[in-house]
Amino acid sequence: MWNYSEKVKDHFFNPRNAGVLEQPDGVGEVGSIACGDALKLMIKVSPADSRILDARFQTFGCGSAIASSSALTEMIIGKTIDEALTVTNQDIAGYLGGLPPEKMHCSVMGAEALRAAIANYRGEALEAEDDEDGALVCKCFGITEGLLTRAIRTNALTTVETVTAYTKAGGSCATCRDKIEMVLGDVNADMVSEGLLDSARAFRYRGRGLAEAAPVTTPAPARPTAPARPAQVRPSHAAAAKPAAARPAGGALTLVRKIALIQEALEAVRPTFQRDGGDVELVDVDGDTVSVQLFGTCVDCSMSSFTLHMVQEKLSEALGRPVRVVPADDSLAA
C-alpha cells in the first residue's frame, strides 16, 4: 500500500469546498473521465481587488485526486489572481504533507485546472493543439507539450518514468514515448543552460530507441522519485516479488540474454497478478520495444495502463536501459 499522510486522508474523507459554485467567474476543466481522472474547478473573484472569494470543485478520480482538489481550494481562497497563479503542483503536494510519486499527477491536474480557471476568468485562451505549446503529445490522456514542459520544469523531472508518474503521458499505449523523450531532452537542455539543472542529471535525446540519461560520474545520483518500496499499480497489486537478476556488466546484451532477463523479470511479477486473477506473458522483443499480453482481470482492469507501466519499470531495471512495453496485437497473441 502507498503511504498517505494524515492530511491527505483528512482531505479525502472530509473534502473541503466540494460541489458546484453558482455563477462562477472562472471555470477550469482538465482531464477526462474516460482517462480515469477529471477535475472541474470553479472560482468566484472580487471585482474590486481580483481576490478569490470562493472556490469549489468536482473531481472524478482516486483519493489523491480528491485530496489535491480539496487542498487547492483551501490554498487559493483569499489570494489574488496573481498570487494564485504562483501556486504549483509542488505547493499542493507540500500542503498535503507529500504524495506518493505514483500519485503526483493528481497535484499536476490541480495546478493545470487552476491555470485554466484563471485563464477563463481573464478571457484568455489556453494553448490550442495546433500551437507549439499545445501540440498533443499523448493522445490517450490528452497531454500537450505545454503541460509536459511545465511539469518537467516545476518538478525537475529527468526520466521518462517520472514524466509518466507526474502527467500520465505514455502510461497507456506508450506510442508517444519518442515524443516524450524529445520534449524531456529539449526542456532539460534549456534548464541546464539556465542553471536550473545539473548537466549530469539531464536527459539526453538521441533519437528513437536511443534516449538515455546523460553520463554521470561515480557515484551516480539517485533517481529523484525512486521510492523505498516497490512500484505500485493499485492497492491489490502490491508488488512483493523479488527483483529480477541484474544485467551483467561488459557490453551490450545479446538477444538471447535480453529475452532471458525479460522472462526472469516477468516471472518475478506474475504471482502478484495471478493472485488477483490476472497474468502477463511475453509475446515479442523488437529492439527496445517489448510486447506483452495481459490475461484475466488485468485485461479489463481500469488500471491496465499502469500495470503496463509497472512492467516497463521492472524490465528497464532488469536490462539496465529504458525499454518500452506495449500490449501485443491480437494477431501476435493468438
DAUR-V20680 format. One record per helix or strand of 2 or more residues. SS is the DSSP state (alpha for helix, beta for strand). FROM is the first residue (numbers start at 1). LEN is the number of residues. Records with the same first field share a line. If there is no record, write none. Layout:
SS->FROM-LEN + FROM-LEN
//
This chain:
alpha->6-8 + 33-3 + 63-14 + 81-4 + 89-7 + 101-22 + 145-11 + 160-8 + 177-17 + 235-3 + 255-21 + 297-4 + 304-16 + 330-4
beta->26-7 + 37-9 + 51-10 + 136-3 + 143-2 + 203-2 + 212-2 + 278-9 + 289-8 + 324-4
//
